[in-house]
Amino acid sequence: MENPDNILSLFSKAAFEVNGKTFDKLLPSTVIASLGMDSVALMELIGYLEEQLHLRLPDEELSKVQTLADLDALIQRMRKPAL
């Protein structure tokens, strides 16, 4: 996912799929907590992303994520093979 627009598009699709929310103007700097989704919806959204991307996002790392750019960075780290 080299293009940061991909996480914006995927997050938007996931939000609609799990919570029926639509977001027209997501930016990498968008604070996820400002989107008006409750914790259950966010966890379902994360599960959707994990399924779509075929990866696991550790809870301890997710707790540090605040913006969509943070989420993208975490996804990128999880996609890199361990050395």
C-alpha positions in Angstrom: 0.0 0.0 0.0 2.6 2.5 -1.1 -0.1 5.1 -2.0 -1.5 6.8 1.2 -4.8 7.3 -0.7 -5.3 3.5 -0.5 -5.7 3.5 3.3 -8.2 6.4 3.0 -10.2 4.5 0.4 -10.0 1.2 2.3 -10.9 2.9 5.6 -13.9 4.6 4.0 -15.1 1.4 2.5 -14.6 -0.4 5.8 -16.5 2.2 7.7 -19.5 1.9 5.4 -19.4 -1.9 5.5 -19.3 -2.2 9.3 -21.2 0.9 10.4 -23.0 2.4 7.4 -21.0 5.6 7.8 -19.8 7.5 4.8 -16.8 9.9 4.9 -16.3 12.2 1.9 -13.1 14.0 3.0 -10.7 11.8 4.8 -7.1 13.0 5.0 -4.0 11.2 6.3 -4.2 13.8 9.2 -7.8 12.8 10.1 -8.0 11.9 13.8 -9.9 8.6 13.9 -11.6 9.5 17.2 -13.2 12.5 15.6 -15.1 10.4 13.2 -18.0 9.6 15.6 -17.6 5.9 15.6 -18.0 4.0 18.9 -15.4 1.5 20.1 -17.3 -1.6 18.9 -17.6 -0.1 15.4 -13.9 0.7 15.4 -13.0 -2.8 16.4 -15.2 -4.2 13.7 -13.5 -1.9 11.2 -10.1 -3.1 12.3 -11.2 -6.7 11.9 -12.5 -5.8 8.4 -9.1 -4.2 7.5 -7.2 -7.2 8.9 -9.3 -9.6 6.8 -8.9 -7.5 3.6 -5.2 -7.0 4.1 -4.5 -10.6 5.4 -2.6 -9.4 8.4 -3.0 -8.9 12.2 -2.7 -5.5 13.8 -1.5 -6.0 17.4 -3.7 -4.4 20.1 -0.7 -2.7 21.8 0.2 -1.0 18.5 -3.4 -0.1 17.7 -3.7 1.7 21.0 -1.0 4.2 19.7 -2.9 5.0 16.5 -4.5 8.4 16.4 -4.7 9.4 12.7 -5.2 7.6 9.4 -1.5 8.3 8.7 -0.7 6.4 11.9 -2.9 3.5 10.8 -1.2 3.4 7.4 2.2 3.4 9.0 1.2 0.5 11.3 -0.1 -1.4 8.3 3.1 -0.8 6.4 5.2 -2.1 9.4 3.0 -5.2 9.7 3.3 -6.0 6.0 7.1 -6.0 6.1 8.6 -9.4 6.5 10.5 -10.0 9.8 14.2 -10.2 9.4 
